[in-house]
Amino acid sequence: MKIEDMTLKDKIAQMLCFAFHGTEWNDQLKTLIVDHHIGNIIYFARNVKDVTQVQKLNQIIKQHATYPLWIGLDQEGGMVRRIEEGITYVPGAMALSAGGKDQIFSIHQVLGEDLHFLGFDIDFAPVGDVNNNPKNPVINSRSFSDDPNVVAKCCVDAALGLQAGGILPTIKHFPGHGDTSVDSHVGLPVVKKTKEELERCEFVPFASAIQHQVDGIMISHILYEKIDATYPSSLSCSVITDVLKNQLGFKGLIITDSLTMGAIWNKYSIEEIIELGVNAGNDILMFCGKADLNEQLQIIHAFQKLVEEEKITIERINTSVSKILMLKEKYQNQFKEKEKDSKRIKYFQKLAQNLTIASITKVKGTNLLPLKQNDSVLILFPKIRLTTLVDNANNTIETLNKYLNYEEIIIEQDEKTLENIVQNQSKYDKILFVTYNVKENDFQTKIYSLLEKEKVIVIALRSPYDINELPGCHDYICTYDITKESLQALAVCLKTNQFNTKLPIQLEKEEKKEND
């Protein structure tokens, strides 16, 4: 495909990525792909029944595409997975950093091969954010570490593994989403660091990715006041062109995070988003949100009108489209389909299981473990209604009782739960107090304050920082994920008392308490 043979409509279509509804070929996909030649489609969990359906739909989508088309998804690992069955399980970033740094490349290569086999081309992963804010509501254990050098090594290995498996990765979320306390799905985070501070921390993983020739980077929606006091990073020429392209020298694919997220969609018009986003230097603008076809057609027409009015130049369009076509040709020609090898599949299934077990971290402990068959144990497990907005909306959260045959109370936020726990805790030798993203003075801290601490083992399901709100905790375990695979691994470790003992982050607040 030569750019000279493409119309303006065709070029614009290569610079847009849309979500869709349904699990089969339908009128929305036909309108986008056949009528408007859209060049990029993103899956969510709502589009997935099983891997057979996904592979078939991807084949149909590509058969109808007039021009090269990428199909992508968020398959980070851990809780952020659009396909949960029939594909290699990859633990979340912090879990991998805790228990399997030396296997990150290989497990992501086989994930890439799995995705490529199903007809995918691009994975909106891995996370290159340095989680240096314990109260970060959206990154947290999706990050490999709070150490920029650890994050750099891990996320580059993950990205290069995906590339080796035939999938284009997009390390995210440049310039960095780790030191924020606002979720950009709902609001605009603001970072006040100087460029020099960013160069010492946030930029490090992305600079390493560029040095190692990673092909894609995703841009966040964050206002970096000392770089651009006016526009969020995804709409900022100062961030994308001046810093990412010119200063750091990135020549690969630049794609936005979804521009329908609250940080952007609530403040700017469609026309402003497109004009600012393209002129800032993005190659592909992603729009997910409601995935409403009428809105998608409005975006297509607005884009074309902006070019016709010369608010976006054809030269700017040609630069991005040439890059997109070059990368599509590279991945189409370089990565041929591999035959499925049953021995290889079993090896990596076992590797994933071992990595998950190795990730379960005992931060501190007394003599309460291992759990024995005749122990009298009570499990207190949180009722999780919503994880984060990037997780699958239809996630089925299993509880620990499925893997450990002890009595379990599901924690509801009501007085009856408190009464039940207080009245019954004396009957048990040990209490497994399972937490989920504890916040200052929340209901979990209220329950914890009523427990007999000498018999309590605290198990943080996602955020390793939960202990900072639980004073006097003597037994503390972190899982980083709340998947069934993680719960299975936790059950094994609780019985064997064989744990990883090295956290990928620093618990500064807890350390300070202990040193006082």
N, C-alpha and C positions, 0 to 999 in steps of 0.2 A: 504494500500500500504506500503510494507516494502522496506527500502532502499537496503537491501541485494538482492532483486529481480530485481534491476534496473541496466541497462547497463550504461557505461560511457556516451553514447549519451543521454540516458534518464535523467541522473543527470544534465548534462550541460543544457538540455532543460528547466529544472526547474529553472535555474538561469538566464534565459533570458526573457526579455519582449519586444515585438515588436508591432509597429503600423501596420495598414493595410489600404488598399483602398477598397472602395465599401460599399454598404449597404446590400448585400446579401452574402450567402455562395458562395465562388468563388475559383479559382485555387490557389490564394495566401494563403488563409486560409487553404485550403486542404493540400498544401505543408508544411506549418508551423506546423499544428496540427496533421494531419494524418501521414505524412511522417517523420516529425522530432520531434513530441511529445512536441512542445513548450508549456511551462507551464504557460505563462502569456501573455495576449493580452491587449492593451490599445486602447480605442475609442477616436476619435476626432469628432468634429461637422460634418465633411464630411461623417462620418459613420452613421449619424442619420437622418432619415426621420421623424419618430414619435415614440411614445413609443410602439405601437403595433409591428412595424417593428423591433425595438431594442429587445424587449422581444423574438420575434420569432427567430431572428438571434442568440441571446445568447443561446437559447435552442438547436439550431442546432449545434452551436460550441461545446457545452458541450456533446452533443450526440456523436460527432466524436472524443472526447478526450479519449485517452487510459489511461492517468494518470491525477491526479487532476489538474485542470486548473483554474486560476484566470482570471477574466475579470475586468478591471479597467477603470477609467476615472478621469479627473479633474472636480469635481463638488464642487468648493469652495463656490459658491454663488456669487451674484452680477453679474459682467461682466464675471467672469470666470466660465462658465457653458457649458458643452457639450450638455446637454439636457435642452431645454428652455421651452417646453410646455408639459403638461400632468404629471407634477411632482411638488411636493411642492416647491414653490419659497422660497429661503433663501437669504436674503440681504447679501451684501459683509461684510467682517470682520469688517471694521471700522464703517460701518453703524450699524451693530449689537451692537458693543461696545458703540456707541453713544446712541442707543435707546432701547436696549433689552438684556442687560447682563444677567438678571435673566431667560431668555427664551432660551438661547443658547443651553443648553443640550436638551431640549424638541424638538426644531425645527430641530436639527440635528438628533435626534432619529427618527423622522418621515421621514426625508430625507433618512436616512439609510434604513428604512423599504421600502420606495419607490424604492430605488436602488436595494435592495435585491429582491423585487418582480419582478423587470425587469430582474433579472439574473446576476447582478453585485456582485462582491465580495470585491472590494478594491476601496477606494476613495483616490486619491492623494491630500489630504487635511487633516486638515486645515493648514493655514499659522501660523507658530510660530515665525516669524521674528519680531523683535522690530524695528519699523520704526523711527530710530533716525537720519536719514539723509533726510531733506526736499526735496533734489534734487534726491532722489532715483527714477530711471526711470521705474522700473519694479515691485516694491513692493508697496510702497505708501499706498493707501487706501485698498490694499489687506491685510494689517496688522491690527490687532485690536487696536494698540496704539503705542505710543513712550515710554510707561512705561512698563518695563519688567514684573512687577507683574500683571498688568492688562492683558497683553498678555498671561501670564502663566495661569491665571484663565480662560480666555475666550477660549484659544485654547485647554486646557485640557477638559473643558466642552463640546466643539464641538467634540473632538475626542472620548470622552467617550459616547457621544450621538450617534455617528455613530456606535460605537461598540455595544451599546445596541440595535441598529436597525439591527444588523447583517452584518455590513460592517467594514472591517479592514481599519483604518485610517493610514495615514503616515504624521505625523507632519513635516512640511518643513520650511526652507531649512537649515538643520544643517551644520555648527555651527551658521548660521544666515546670512541673505541676506539684513538686514535692513539698515546697515550703508555702503552702496555702492552707487556709482554714475555711474556705468557701468552696463549694462544689460548683464548677462552671456549668453543670447541667441546669442549675437553677439561678445562679447569680454570677457576677463578675468578680473573680479574685483579683486582688491588687498586691503586687510585690514591689517593695521599695528599695531593693538591693541595687547597689551600683554595678556597672558592667564589670568592674574589677572583681567584685565579690562573686558575681555569676561565673566569671571565668575560672575561679578557683573551685567552684562546686557544680552548679547546675549545668554549665556548658560541657563539663568534662566527659560524660558518656557520649554526647553527640559529637564532640570533636574526635573522640576515639572511633566512633562509627564511621565518620567521614574518612579518617586515616585508613581504616580497614575496608573501605570501598563497599559499605552497606548502601543499597540502592534506593531506600526510601526513608523519609522522615515525615511525621505528622505534626502539625502545628496546633498549639493549645489556644484557648480563649482566655488569656490573662493579661491584665494591664501591667506592664513593666514600666513604672513611672520614670525611671532614670534613663530608659532607652527611648520610649515614646510615651509622653504624658497624655496623649489624646486617644490613640487607637489601641484596642486589644491586639495581642500578638498576631492572631490569624488575619487581621486586617491591616497590619502595620508594615509598611515598606522598610522602615528602620530596622525592624526585627528580622524580616524574611530576606530582603535584598541586601541591606547593609551588613547585618551580622551573619546570618546563616550562609548566604551565597558569597558575599565579598570577603568578610573577615575570616570565616571558617572554611570557605572554599568548597561548599557543597554543590555538586553538579547533578545530583540524582533527583528522583521524584519528590515533589513537595505537595502534600495533600493536607487539607484542613481536617480537624475534628468536625463533627457535624455542626453545621452552621445554624441548625434549628435549636441548638441548646440555648438555655435562657440567657447566658452571658451575651449572646449576639442577637438572637431572634427578638428579644424583648426590647431592644434599644434601636435597632437599625431596620430600615425598609429593605425589601428584596433587592431593589435597584442599588441601594447603598452597599449592601453586603457583596453583591457581585462586582460592582465597580471597584470598591476598595480591595476586595479579596484578590481579584485578578491583577490589579495594578501593584499590589504589594509584592507579588512574585509567586503566588500559589499556582501549581500546575493543575490540580484538580480540586474543585469545590464540592464538598460532600453535604447533602441534605437528607436527613433521616426524618426525625419528628413524626408527624402524623402520616407521612407517606401518602398524602392525598394527591391523586392524579391531577386535579384541577390546579392545585398549588404548584405541582411539578411543571405543568405546561406553562404556568405564569412565569416561573423561573427561566425556562428555556426562551420564551419570547422576550423577557426583559433583558436577558443576556445578549440576544441578537440585536435588539434595539440599541443597547449601549455601544455596540461595535459600529452599527450603522451611523450613530450620532457622533462617532469618533471619540467617545469618552474612554473607550478601550481601543487601542490601535491593533490593526491586523498583524503588525510585527510582533506585538506582545503575544497574541494568540499563536502565531506560527512558532514562536520559541518554545512554548509549552507543548504544543501538539507534536512538534518534531521529537521532543524528548520522550513523550508518552509512546509514540509509535516505535521509536528505537527500542525502548524497554520492552514493549509488547513483543516485538520481533525477537529480542534476545531470549526472553523466557519461553517463547513458543518454539524456537529452534534449538535452544541449548538443552532443554530438559525433556527427554523422551520418557514415555510411560514405562514404568518398571512392572514386571510380573510380581504378583503377590507371592511371597515366600512364607509358608506356614511356620517354618522354624524361626525365621526372622521375626515374624509377628509375635510368636510366643516369647522369644528372647526379650523383646522390648516391652511386652506386657509385664513380664517379670521384673525388668529393670524399673518400670514405672512404679510397680508395687514396692520394690526395695527403696527407691528414692523417697517415696512418701513415708515409709516407716523411718527412714534415716532423717527425715526432716523434723519429726516430732521432738521438741526441745524441752528438756527439763532444766529450767533456769535455776531453781533451788529446790531442796527437798530434805525431809527428815527421814523417818523410818516407816512411813505409812505405806510405802510400796515395797514389793509388788502386791497387787491384789490377789488374794487367795480365794479358792472356791467356797470355803466356809466363812469368809468375811461377811459381816453384816454391813452392807454399803447402801447409801442413799445417793441417787443421782438427782441433782437439781439442774434442769436444762431449760434454757431460755426459749420462749415462744418467739420465733423470728417471722415477722410479717413482711418485712422489706429489708433487703440487704443494702445495696447501693443502686443507683439508677443505671449503672453500666451492667449490672448483673441481669440474668434472664428474669423477666417478669414472672415466668411460670415455674421458677425453680421449686422443686419439691425438696424440702429440708428434712432429712431423716434425723432421728435422735439417737443418743448413745445407747439407749436401752436395746436397740436392735442388735447391737454387737456385744453388749455386756448384760448378763442376765441378773440385774439387780433392780430393786424398786426405783421408779423414776417419777419425779414430780415436774410437770411442765410449768414453768414460772409465768404466771399471769400477773398483770399489774393491778392486783386488788388485795384487800385486807384478808380475804379468806386464804389466799396463798401464804401470806405471812403467818397467820395463825396456824395453818397446817404444818408449816416448816418448824415453827417454834415448839409446837406440841409434840412433834414426832422425832426431832433430831436426836434426842437422848436414847432412842432405841437402836441407834446405829453406831458402829465402831469407826466408820469412815464416811465422809461426805465428799462427793465429787461435785464441786460448785462450778458449773460450766458457764462461762461468760461470753458475751458478744458485744464488742465495742462499748465498753463501760465509759460513761461520762460522769463528770463531777456531780455528785448528789443525785444520781438517777436511781431508779428502783432497784437495780442490781446492787448498788452500794448500800441501800437500806437493808436488803436481805442479808448481805455479807456482815453487816454490823451486828446482826442477831445470832450469827452462827458461833458455835464453839470452835474457836480457831485451831485448837490443838488436833482436831480430827479432820480439818478441811484441806482438800487438795483443790486448788484453783486451776481451772483449765481454760485458757483464753482461746476461743475458737478462731478469731481472725486477727484482731489487733494485739500485738505483743505488749502494747503500752497499757493494757487493762490494769496491770498491777499498780500503776501509779496512783490509782484511785482506791486501792484496797490495802490500807495500812495494816501491818502485822501479819502479812501473808508469809507463811514459812514453806509452803509447798506450791510451786508454780510451774505450769507446763503450757507451752505454746504449740498450736497446730497450724496457724496462719491461714488455713482454709476451713470451710465448713461443708466440704463435699463428702459424699458417702465413702470415697476412697480414703479421705483423711480420717474420718471417724473409725473406719476399719483399722487403719494403721495405729491410731491412738489406743484402741482396745488391745491390740497386740502388745504395745509398749507398756501399758498399765499392768499387764499380766507378767511380763518378763522383767520389767524394771530396767530395760536396755534402752537408753535414750541418747540422742545427740545432746551435747551440753553447751553448745556455742550459739548464742544469739547473733543474728546478722546486723543487729542495731544496738545502740547504747541506751540503757535505761537510766539516764542521768538523774532524774528525780529520785528514783529508788536508791541509786548508789549514794546520792547525797544524804538521804535519810539514814542509811546504814553507817555512813562515816561520821555523822553528827554525834 
